[in-house]
């Protein structure tokens, strides 16, 4: 395990990524995630406090330099493609949130990213996740009344009135972790609708039932839990996951992040070397796939690179 990084270096990484409109962000757990992204020409506002972040009319991100915060850069290969990201991890002993299992009213959201939202009422959806509280926030009296009617019950219970009305109400979605929060203001798509371009959330009951903090394909160091992540621009995918021409500059930029924040053992395997410490066979095979595909892309070979991941899937949007 590399030494604990200097907080100033971590802060520099976060601020540089926030400055890049092509970098997306996520906060959540396996099966429940909030994503923040913005357009390059989209107006942004600074936060009214000392947190690291910004707000737009569609959402906001507010981050805190929690003690022990460790960035972990990684690439995951799958059949026909690969993904990359920098996970924002905390020690297992320092990541826990409330782990509520029923809808709970929390009162005014005094930590809202925008001052105008700090009188609105926050409700924890009670998903029982260890490292994130998935919440909604409302100021409309009818929406607050509906949310209060579901307090004390699991949000997916058949007798909870929240579920059938959630998309129509479209309260703000607020995902909170020890490292900060992401807020989503865009409307929730109705049944069969697609996620909007921009900030959005997913709550996937089938994945939640697995009780995992992250996908099995994600190489998180032992003793750490990913609370969120930053997603630099991908060499062959745009922000919506659509295939684009391979961009060597994007590739080089992420390789620099991987060199600084990646797992040394996986980096060695990617270079065809022997790791100094044991590495998961699954993760080793994954990085070999990535190395092979990237070599072919760099040689300008015609590669049918896919956009998805075997761990991805959706059956609900919130």
C-alpha positions, 0 to 999 in steps of 0.5 A: 500500500502506498503511503497516505497522500499529502492532503494538498496533493489530493486537493490539487487533484480535486480542484483541477478535475472540477476545473475541467468540464469534461470530467464527470463525478459520482457519489454513491455505492453499488446500486445507488449513485448520483452523477454530476457533470456540466457543459463547458459553456454552462454558467457555474456558481461558487459555493457559499462556504469553504467546501470544494465544489460548484453549482449549476442550475441542474445540480451541484457538487460539494467536497470535503478533504476528509482525513484519510481520503485516498484517490485510487486510479484504475482501469477495468477491461471487459469484453470489447472495451474498458472503463477508467476512473479515479475512486475517492476512498476512505478507510473502512473505519471512517466511511460509515454514514447513518445506514438508515433502513426506513424513510426518515425526515432530517429537517432543513438542509443546512448544508445545501450547496446553494443558500436558497435551498437551506430551508428545504426539508431533507429526507433520507430514503433509508437505503441502508447503505454504509458509505452514502445516505441517499436523500431527497429534498423538498420545499413544496408543501404537497411534496413534503406531505407525501414524503412525510406520509412515507416516514418510518417505512422502507422506501420500496415497501408496497404501502409506502406512498412515496414510490408511485409519486416520486417521478412526478414530484421530482424532489431534489436528490441529495447523495451525502458521504463523508467526503461531500455531496452531490445534488441533482435538481433535474426532473426524474425521468418517468417510466421508460425514460432515459437519464437526462444529459447532465446531473442524474441519479440511479437507484437500482434495487437489484444491485442494492440487494447484493449489499456491496460497496462497489463492483467486483471488477473495481480494484479497491485496496483492502481496508478502503471503501469507495465513496465517490469518484471522478471520471476524466474524459475517456479516449474513445467515449464521449460524456454520454458513453457514445463511441468517438475517434480514439484521442491519444491526448486523453489516453496520455492524461489518464495514464499520468493519473494512473502512474500517480494514483494507481495500484503499483501491482496492477501497473506492473502487470500492465507493463508485463512485469511481476508485481511485488505483492499478490494481485487478484487474478480477476483484476490482473486479467482485467488490466491485461485486457486493457493493455492489449486494447490500448496497444491496438488503439494506439496502433490505429487498428480498427477496434470495436470497443464497447461502452458498457461494463458487465456490472452495469445495469438499471431498473429504476431511476430516482 
